[in-house]
Amino acid sequence: MTAPLLRQLRVGSVELKNNLALAPMAGITNAAFRVLCAEGGAGLVVTEMVSAESLKYGNKRSFQMLELLPGEHPAAVQLFSADPACMALAAVEAERAGADIIDINAGCPVRKIMRSGAGSALMKKPQLLADIVSRVVKSVKVPVTVKFRVGLEPGENLAPLLVRVCQEAGASAVTLHGRPASQFHSGPVDYDAMAAAAAAAKVPVFGNGGVENADQARAVLATGCAGVGVGRAAVFNPAVFSEIASGLTGGGAEPASPAFRIGLFLRFLELNAGIYGEEHGLARARKLVGYWLKGLPNASSARAAFMGLKTLKEARELLIQYTR
Ligand SMILES: Cc1cc2nc3c(=O)[nH]c(=O)nc-3n(C[C@H](O)[C@H](O)[C@H](O)COP(=O)(O)O)c2cc1C
């Protein structure tokens, strides 16, 4: 019997209500956004990547990135560094802050991160990656997962090897972004590499890359991956998880209306204000407002007006035109 496409999934000791996960995104997947995604149907949410080195030196902002809100669990905290001891210490801090899962970043293509030996540079050092995974696994009680890519360059498929390395070192699941590091977040997704990784895996593999709807999620699950990671499609529509879930179970997936989406954005601003304070919360939302308003009438003037807002009341007054 084949497993249903949408299903509960166990990552180590953590039971996920479904196999649709929010992919970690720096500058985007903060606590406020993760709550919206959890409410929007994600079975697992993941923080922005947090520097283990910064935690080691007591960086306040990095510690703030570990803070989770009650409505977002189960939540994974993603950490990065090339130093196993430092990662182990950071994992202890993340667990103390309430992380349900520790995720290790082995896929970031940003040059500064790679030069430090972290992110996707770890894909070329499987022994070091294994060391990091096993040190982190030994330092915490919560499950540990790893996110990596198919390779560094097009045509390279390191995924089956990395799946084995990670699961032997004690990882409870992996996420595979089906594009090479050199392509960052664009270009085709390598479904064959996903299938090879899934075949090599004893632990669940979340296939990630380019999933915006149920058909694309189905294509990932058809490779044998147990779950799907969704990144950018959630950025201005955290309800995309429910839409995909509905599509996978044969229901018609009604796309979220603009009024509904702007209602979510207002809720995002309220949650952000609770975390950072009203003015700072609104300032942090400035780089995202363009996504949320995309395609709406008078979007560019509303976006420009948003840049000067200082209070939630002003934000509500500006955005109310879109919620009716
Ligand atoms: C703005 C942005 C920030 C990202 N930050 C991270 C990160 O912190 N950690 C990580 O593992 N991947 C990060 N990614 C990669 C995503 O998790 C995901 O693998 C990628 O966007 C492909 O999925 P998608 O096509 O569904 O967006 C980021 C991607 C974007 C677009």
The ligand as an ORCA input file, in Angstrom:
! r2SCAN-3c Opt
* xyz 0 1
  C      15.688     35.129      1.450
  C      16.110     33.708      1.667
  C      16.777     33.376      2.834
  C      17.185     32.046      3.062
  N      17.786     31.745      4.240
  C      18.090     30.441      4.520
  C      18.595     30.061      5.798
  O      18.755     30.890      6.710
  N      18.901     28.750      5.990
  C      18.722     27.807      5.014
  O      19.010     26.620      5.237
  N      18.221     28.134      3.817
  C      17.876     29.412      3.557
  N      17.290     29.735      2.367
  C      16.959     28.659      1.414
  C      15.512     28.180      1.640
  O      15.400     27.504      2.874
  C      15.084     27.221      0.527
  O      15.982     26.139      0.522
  C      15.092     27.885     -0.855
  O      14.444     29.136     -0.827
  C      14.410     26.974     -1.875
  O      13.065     26.770     -1.524
  P      11.882     27.558     -2.309
  O      12.132     27.373     -3.777
  O      10.612     26.904     -1.811
  O      11.982     29.002     -1.910
  C      16.899     31.050      2.107
  C      16.233     31.405      0.945
  C      15.827     32.699      0.720
  C      15.089     33.037     -0.542
*
